[in-house]
């Protein structure tokens, strides 16, 4: 639910990067796991003690709650930074729920959801033993507005009254008048417009408390003051080597979500992905008690693992709210013709696309824009049923009706990055399928930066390109609004409304759903809106990714929710 260019730019960057990255950003998986399941992985009940090793490709940079862009509080970050609310640390669909963390509940809205009130639990302390107060929450949020601490989730800049002009406490010590702290345990947020999903935003690390007296500005990340079960004792090379040890001031009686079994967590980054998977497979020495928060298994690795039952038992499978799709820009001919878009929708062979994405173990075919999860409001539909392998005959029929009886030639923009999402393999699969329907596809492969600049530009966007989108939290709002809300069309920055759709009826329905604090009712409405928009063939959903990751042989208590789609590091035991 973003309504500004600032928001859109940050969200897209996160959506693109986090599928392969560390979980320090939103819009992507933070770890691996089994959909709907909890697995012990090793014999015996989980016990406290030991060291958990984390082997990563990308460093945990910007380890400052103001600068982190996380979903549900992040994975490694949530061990140090508690927030007003957090994700429910349970497997499967139950894990898509937002639950209290520092607060006693998920928030109390006024009648029109323009004001949200929270009460802090009693007995909360920082790592130095000082009490956590509502003023610390307020200050933590306000410092996230400072230019030198940019990078975090941008919603509050857009939602809070005065948030669009506030420049942070270093320039304006008076703070934001729209965040009120009447006493040490109460905090009130005053919004510009109704936002029924505010409890989800309160899971972002910007809601972590920061004691003003300990704020070191840009250097705060070197030793942020912990409110969670672990504290930072080492941060080398901007998060490349991060060591966490127990925060003795953390009281598990105030925290129902984090198990915090290990005594120590050693995060080592900058490793090659193949090396990470090999070390996890071998599981020798400290690697036997290791996980990764950013490295997936590929098709070749899965094929090797498939013949080894012991290894296969250590692979977690996760589903996160993410959709890969073909995007149309109807401002460019011939994509201004609905029948051409419909023809392409019928021509696509989703089986070949799934195979190009790594096979059915790593991708599931999609006909809806919303992911196939109840929390998003998933409503099954297929407006252009082409079966598993496409319907070229129906596509040719529509092309003839569109005035192209002899077919047509189009250009498809894709990335040269080997990500099996917007990459040459996917583009080639689309090219071959459309060719059978008389549509000649010329491929335009661009390096990632150029690719992203073109597809997110109103001025230079091509008519036809590969794209993908992931949600900042498990609900329909952050999925549909950025892509189809006409008020989010950005002409001088990154624009994610690829179709440049500005339908008053769609805009109005988005506003009406945003007023709902009943998230189940909102989900139903998001699903209906997705189905309605889908009739216009403004995109062709291709597949939803599946995440496969390996854990060390001594890892226990693997819990994977449908919020992150991946192993929750706060639940892991190594003994």
C-alpha positions in Angstrom: 0.0 0.0 0.0 2.5 2.6 -1.2 1.5 6.0 -2.5 4.8 7.7 -3.3 7.9 7.4 -5.5 10.1 7.1 -2.5 8.2 4.1 -1.3 8.1 2.5 -4.7 11.8 2.8 -5.3 12.7 1.1 -2.1 10.2 -1.6 -2.3 11.2 -2.7 -5.8 14.9 -2.8 -4.9 14.0 -5.0 -2.0 11.8 -7.2 -4.1 14.5 -7.8 -6.6 17.3 -8.4 -4.2 16.0 -10.4 -1.3 15.1 -13.6 -3.1 18.8 -14.4 -3.2 19.8 -12.2 -0.2 19.9 -12.2 3.5 16.6 -11.2 4.7 17.8 -7.7 5.6 15.2 -6.5 3.1 11.6 -7.1 2.6 9.8 -8.8 -0.2 11.5 -12.1 -0.2 12.4 -15.3 1.7 14.6 -15.0 4.7 15.3 -18.7 5.2 14.3 -22.1 4.0 11.7 -24.4 5.4 8.9 -26.9 4.9 5.5 -25.5 4.0 3.1 -26.1 6.8 5.5 -28.2 8.8 7.9 -28.3 11.7 10.9 -30.7 11.5 13.3 -31.8 14.3 15.9 -32.8 11.6 18.0 -34.4 14.3 16.9 -36.8 17.0 16.0 -35.5 20.4 14.1 -32.5 21.8 15.6 -29.1 21.3 17.8 -27.9 24.1 19.5 -24.7 25.1 23.2 -24.2 24.5 25.8 -24.5 21.8 26.8 -22.2 18.8 24.7 -21.8 15.7 26.7 -21.0 12.6 25.1 -19.1 9.8 26.8 -19.4 6.4 25.8 -16.6 4.0 26.6 -15.2 0.6 25.7 -11.6 1.3 26.8 -9.6 4.4 24.2 -8.5 7.0 24.9 -4.8 6.2 23.3 -1.8 7.8 22.7 -3.5 11.1 20.7 -0.6 12.4 17.0 -0.9 13.0 16.4 2.4 11.1 18.1 1.2 8.0 17.0 -2.4 7.8 14.1 -3.2 5.4 12.6 -6.4 6.9 9.5 -8.4 6.7 8.1 -9.4 10.1 11.2 -8.0 11.8 13.7 -9.9 9.7 15.5 -13.1 10.6 18.9 -12.4 12.1 17.8 -8.8 13.0 14.8 -10.1 15.0 17.2 -11.8 17.4 18.4 -8.4 18.5 15.6 -6.0 17.7 12.1 -6.6 19.2 9.3 -4.5 17.7 5.7 -3.6 18.7 4.4 -6.6 16.8 6.0 -9.5 15.1 5.2 -12.5 12.9 3.8 -15.5 14.5 6.6 -18.0 14.9 4.7 -21.0 13.8 4.8 -23.3 10.7 2.6 -22.9 7.7 -0.4 -20.7 7.4 -0.5 -20.0 11.2 2.8 -18.2 10.6 1.2 -15.5 8.5 -0.5 -13.9 11.5 0.8 -10.8 13.2 1.1 -11.1 16.9 2.2 -8.9 19.9 5.9 -8.5 20.6 6.8 -5.6 22.9 3.2 -4.6 22.9 0.4 -6.3 24.8 -1.7 -6.6 21.7 -1.5 -6.0 17.9 -2.9 -2.4 18.3 -6.2 -0.7 19.1 -7.6 1.3 16.2 -10.1 4.2 16.4 -13.3 3.9 14.5 -11.8 4.7 11.0 -8.3 3.2 11.6 -6.6 6.5 11.3 -5.3 6.2 14.9 -3.6 3.2 16.5 -2.7 2.8 20.2 -0.3 0.4 21.8 0.6 -0.4 25.4 4.0 -1.9 26.2 4.3 -5.0 28.3 5.7 -4.7 31.8 9.3 -5.6 32.7 10.9 -4.9 29.3 14.6 -4.0 29.4 17.5 -3.1 27.2 20.7 -5.1 27.4 22.1 -2.6 29.9 19.2 -3.2 32.2 17.4 0.1 31.7 13.6 0.0 31.1 12.3 0.1 27.6 9.7 2.9 27.3 7.3 4.3 24.7 9.7 7.2 24.3 12.4 4.8 23.1 10.0 3.4 20.5 9.1 6.9 19.4 12.7 7.9 19.1 13.6 4.8 17.2 11.0 5.5 14.6 11.9 9.2 14.3 15.6 8.5 13.7 14.6 6.3 10.7 13.5 9.6 9.0 17.0 10.9 9.1 18.7 11.1 5.6 21.9 9.5 6.9 19.9 6.5 8.2 17.8 5.9 5.1 17.0 2.5 3.6 14.3 1.2 6.0 10.7 0.5 5.3 9.1 3.7 4.0 5.5 3.3 5.0 5.5 5.7 8.0 6.9 8.5 5.8 3.7 8.2 3.8 1.2 7.2 6.5 2.0 9.4 9.5 0.7 12.9 9.6 3.8 15.1 8.9 5.9 12.2 7.9 6.4 13.4 4.4 8.3 16.5 5.6 9.9 15.3 8.8 13.7 15.0 8.5 14.5 13.1 11.7 15.6 14.1 15.3 19.1 15.2 14.3 17.6 18.2 12.4 14.3 18.5 14.3 14.5 17.6 18.0 10.8 18.4 18.6 10.0 15.1 16.9 6.9 14.0 15.1 3.7 15.3 16.7 1.8 12.4 15.1 3.5 10.0 17.5 2.2 10.6 21.0 3.6 9.0 24.2 1.2 10.0 27.1 3.0 7.8 29.5 6.0 5.4 29.6 4.0 2.4 28.4 1.6 4.0 25.9 2.3 5.1 22.3 -0.3 6.5 19.8 0.1 6.9 16.0 -2.0 9.4 14.0 -2.3 8.6 10.3 -3.3 10.6 7.3 -5.7 8.0 6.1 -7.2 4.7 7.2 -4.7 1.8 7.4 -6.2 -1.4 8.6 -3.0 -3.3 8.1 -1.0 -1.0 10.4 -0.2 -4.0 12.8 1.8 -5.5 9.9 3.9 -2.4 9.5 4.6 -2.4 13.3 6.6 -5.6 12.7 9.3 -3.6 10.8 12.5 -2.9 12.6 11.9 0.8 12.6 9.6 0.1 15.5 12.5 -1.3 17.6 13.3 0.9 20.7 16.5 3.0 20.6 17.7 4.7 23.8 18.4 8.3 22.7 21.4 8.5 25.1 23.1 5.6 23.3 22.4 6.7 19.7 25.7 7.1 17.8 24.0 8.0 14.5 25.5 6.1 11.5 27.9 4.2 13.9 25.0 2.9 16.0 25.0 -0.3 13.9 28.4 -1.3 15.3 26.8 -1.9 18.7 23.1 -1.4 18.6 21.4 -1.7 22.0 19.6 -5.0 22.2 15.9 -5.4 23.2 15.9 -9.1 22.0 17.4 -12.4 23.3 20.8 -11.7 21.8 23.3 -8.8 21.7 25.9 -7.9 19.2 29.5 -8.6 20.4 31.2 -8.4 17.1 30.5 -6.7 13.8 33.3 -6.9 11.3 33.5 -5.5 7.7 30.0 -4.0 7.7 28.2 -7.2 8.7 30.4 -9.7 7.0 31.2 -11.3 10.3 28.6 -10.9 13.0 28.7 -12.6 16.4 25.7 -12.6 18.8 25.7 -13.7 22.4 22.9 -13.9 25.0 21.3 -10.7 26.3 20.9 -11.6 30.0 18.4 -8.8 30.4 16.0 -10.4 28.0 13.1 -12.0 29.8 11.5 -14.9 28.0 8.3 -14.3 30.1 7.8 -11.2 28.0 8.5 -12.9 24.7 6.3 -15.8 23.5 7.8 -15.9 20.0 11.6 -16.4 20.2 12.9 -19.7 21.6 16.6 -18.5 21.7 18.1 -21.9 22.2 21.7 -21.4 21.1 24.1 -19.5 23.5 26.0 -18.0 20.5 25.3 -17.2 16.9 28.1 -16.8 14.5 27.2 -15.2 11.1 29.8 -15.6 8.4 29.2 -14.0 5.0 30.9 -13.4 1.7 30.9 -17.1 0.9 30.3 -18.6 -2.6 26.8 -20.1 -2.8 28.2 -23.5 -4.0 30.6 -23.5 -1.1 27.8 -22.8 1.4 25.7 -25.7 0.1 28.7 -28.0 0.0 29.7 -27.2 3.6 26.1 -27.7 4.8 25.9 -31.0 2.9 29.2 -32.3 4.4 28.3 -30.9 7.9 31.8 -31.4 9.4 32.9 -29.7 12.6 31.0 -26.4 13.3 29.1 -26.8 10.0 27.1 -29.6 11.5 25.3 -26.9 13.5 24.9 -24.5 10.6 22.1 -22.9 8.5 22.0 -20.3 5.7 19.7 -17.3 5.5 20.3 -16.5 1.9 21.3 -19.4 -0.3 19.0 -21.7 -2.2 19.6 -25.1 -3.7 19.6 -25.2 -7.5 18.3 -27.9 -9.8 21.6 -29.7 -10.2 22.1 -29.8 -6.4 18.6 -31.0 -5.8 19.2 -33.8 -8.3 22.3 -34.9 -6.4 20.5 -34.7 -3.1 17.6 -36.7 -4.3 19.6 -39.9 -4.3 20.7 -39.4 -0.7 17.9 -39.9 1.8 19.9 -38.5 4.7 20.6 -35.3 2.8 17.1 -35.0 1.4 15.8 -35.1 5.0 17.7 -32.0 5.7 16.2 -29.9 2.9 13.5 -27.4 3.8 10.8 -26.4 1.4 9.2 -23.0 1.7 6.6 -20.9 0.0 6.7 -17.1 0.2 4.2 -14.6 -1.3 5.9 -14.0 -4.6 4.8 -13.9 -8.3 6.8 -14.0 -11.5 4.9 -12.7 -14.4 4.9 -11.2 -18.0 4.1 -7.5 -17.8 2.4 -5.5 -20.5 2.6 -1.7 -21.1 -0.6 -0.9 -22.9 0.8 2.5 -23.9 2.9 0.7 -26.4 1.5 -1.0 -29.6 0.3 -3.7 -30.1 -0.2 -4.2 -26.4 -2.8 -1.5 -26.4 -5.1 -4.1 -28.0 -6.7 -6.3 -25.3 -7.0 -9.2 -27.7 -3.3 -9.2 -28.3 -2.7 -9.4 -24.5 -5.3 -12.2 -24.3 -3.6 -14.1 -27.2 -0.3 -14.1 -25.4 -2.1 -15.2 -22.2 -3.4 -18.2 -24.0 -0.1 -18.9 -25.8 2.1 -19.2 -22.8 3.3 -22.7 -21.9 3.6 -22.7 -18.1 5.1 -26.2 -18.1 8.1 -25.0 -20.1 8.4 -21.9 -18.0 8.4 -23.9 -14.8 11.0 -26.2 -16.2 13.1 -23.2 -17.1 12.7 -21.9 -13.5 14.3 -25.1 -12.3 11.4 -27.6 -12.4 8.4 -28.3 -10.3 10.5 -28.6 -7.2 11.4 -24.9 -7.5 8.4 -23.3 -9.2 4.6 -23.7 -9.2 2.5 -22.5 -12.2 0.4 -19.4 -11.5 -2.8 -18.1 -13.1 -3.5 -15.4 -10.5 -1.5 -12.4 -9.5 -2.0 -13.0 -5.8 0.1 -15.9 -4.4 -1.7 -19.1 -3.5 -2.1 -18.3 0.2 -5.2 -17.6 2.2 -3.6 -14.6 4.0 -3.3 -12.7 0.7 -6.9 -13.4 -0.2 -6.0 -15.9 -2.9 -9.1 -16.5 -5.1 -8.6 -19.2 -7.8 -9.2 -18.0 -11.3 -8.0 -18.6 -14.8 -9.5 -16.1 -17.2 -7.5 -17.5 -20.2 -7.4 -21.2 -19.6 -4.7 -22.7 -21.8 -4.0 -25.9 -19.9 -0.6 -26.9 -18.8 1.1 -26.3 -22.2 -0.7 -23.4 -23.7 -3.4 -23.1 -26.4 -1.8 -21.8 -29.6 -5.0 -22.3 -31.6 -7.0 -20.0 -29.3 -4.2 -17.5 -29.4 -4.2 -17.5 -33.2 -7.9 -17.0 -33.2 -7.6 -13.9 -31.0 -4.8 -12.5 -33.1 -7.0 -12.7 -36.1 -9.7 -10.8 -34.3 -7.1 -8.3 -33.3 -6.2 -7.7 -36.9 -3.1 -9.9 -37.1 -4.2 -12.9 -39.2 -0.6 -13.6 -40.2 0.8 -13.2 -36.7 3.0 -10.4 -35.4 6.5 -9.7 -34.1 7.2 -8.4 -30.6 10.2 -7.7 -28.4 10.5 -9.1 -24.9 12.8 -7.4 -22.4 14.6 -9.7 -19.9 17.6 -9.6 -17.6 20.9 -11.3 -18.3 21.2 -12.3 -14.6 21.1 -16.0 -14.1 18.3 -15.9 -11.6 15.8 -18.3 -13.2 13.1 -15.6 -12.8 13.7 -12.8 -15.2 16.6 -14.5 -17.0 17.3 -15.8 -20.5 15.9 -19.3 -19.7 12.5 -17.9 -18.8 12.5 -15.6 -21.8 13.4 -18.4 -24.2 10.6 -20.6 -22.9 8.1 -17.7 -23.5 9.6 -17.1 -27.0 9.2 -20.8 -28.0 5.6 -21.0 -26.8 4.5 -17.8 -28.5 6.2 -18.9 -31.7 3.7 -21.8 -31.9 0.9 -19.2 -31.9 2.4 -17.2 -34.8 4.0 -14.6 -32.5 7.7 -14.0 -33.2 9.5 -12.9 -30.1 12.7 -11.0 -30.3 14.7 -11.2 -27.1 16.2 -8.0 -25.6 18.6 -9.1 -22.8 19.9 -6.3 -20.6 22.3 -6.4 -17.6 20.4 -6.1 -14.3 20.7 -2.4 -13.7 19.7 -1.4 -17.2 16.9 -4.0 -17.1 15.4 -2.6 -13.9 15.7 1.0 -15.1 13.8 0.3 -18.3 11.0 -1.8 -16.8 10.3 0.6 -14.0 10.3 3.7 -16.2 7.1 5.4 -17.4 9.1 7.1 -20.1 11.2 4.3 -21.4 9.3 1.2 -20.4 8.9 -1.3 -23.2 5.6 -2.9 -24.1 6.5 -6.4 -23.0 8.9 -7.6 -20.3 9.5 -10.1 -17.5 8.9 -9.0 -14.0 8.2 -10.2 -10.5 6.8 -8.9 -7.2 6.9 -9.9 -3.6 4.9 -8.7 -0.6 6.2 -6.8 2.4 3.8 -8.7 4.6 1.3 -11.5 3.9 -1.7 -9.5 2.8 -3.2 -8.4 -0.5 -2.5 -4.7 0.1 1.3 -4.6 -0.5 0.8 -6.9 -3.4 -1.9 -5.2 -5.5 -1.7 -1.5 -4.6 1.8 -0.8 -5.9 1.1 -2.6 -9.2 -2.5 -1.4 -9.9 -3.2 1.8 -7.9 -3.3 4.6 -10.4 -2.1 7.1 -7.8 1.1 5.2 -7.5 2.2 5.8 -11.1 5.6 7.5 -10.8 6.6 9.6 -13.8 10.0 10.9 -12.4 11.3 7.8 -10.7 10.7 4.0 -10.4 7.2 3.1 -11.4 5.8 -0.4 -10.6 2.3 0.1 -12.1 3.6 -1.5 -15.3 0.2 -1.1 -17.0 -0.1 2.5 -15.8 -3.6 1.5 -14.8 -5.6 4.4 -13.3 -9.1 3.0 -12.9 -11.2 5.1 -10.4 -13.1 2.0 -9.4 -9.9 0.1 -8.6 -8.5 3.1 -6.7 -11.7 3.4 -4.7 -11.8 -0.3 -3.8 -8.2 -0.1 -2.6 -9.1 2.8 -0.3 -12.2 0.9 1.0 -10.2 -2.2 1.8 -7.6 -0.2 3.6 -10.2 0.9 6.0 -10.9 -2.6 7.2 -9.3 -3.8 10.4 -10.9 -7.2 10.0 -8.0 -8.8 8.1 -10.0 -11.8 7.0 -12.7 -9.6 5.5 -9.9 -7.5 3.8 -8.4 -10.7 2.4 -11.6 -11.7 0.7 -11.9 -8.2 -0.8 -8.3 -8.3 -2.1 -9.0 -11.7 -3.7 -12.1 -10.4 -5.5 -10.2 -7.3 -6.7 -7.4 -9.5 -8.0 -9.9 -11.5 -10.0 -11.6 -8.4 -11.4 -8.3 -6.8 -12.5 -7.2 -10.1 -14.0 -10.0 -9.9 -16.6 -8.1 -7.0 -18.3 -5.0 -9.2 -19.1 -2.6 -6.5 -17.9 -0.1 -9.2 -17.1 0.4 -13.0 -17.5 1.2 -14.7 -14.1 3.8 -17.4 -14.8 4.9 -19.0 -11.6 5.3 -18.8 -7.8 8.9 -19.7 -6.7 9.5 -22.5 -4.2 12.5 -22.2 -1.8 14.8 -25.2 -1.1 17.5 -24.8 1.5 19.8 -27.2 3.3 20.6 -27.3 7.1 23.4 -28.9 9.0 22.9 -32.4 10.3 22.7 -31.3 14.0 20.1 -28.6 13.4 16.8 -29.2 15.3 13.4 -27.5 15.4 13.2 -26.2 11.9 10.0 -24.1 11.7 8.9 -22.5 8.4 6.0 -20.1 8.2 4.2 -18.9 5.1 5.1 -15.4 6.0 8.8 -15.8 5.2 8.7 -19.1 3.4 11.9 -20.1 5.2 13.5 -21.4 8.4 12.9 -19.1 11.4 16.3 -18.7 13.0 14.7 -17.8 16.3 13.4 -21.3 16.7 16.5 -23.3 15.9 18.3 -25.5 18.3 21.7 -27.1 17.8 21.6 -29.5 20.8 
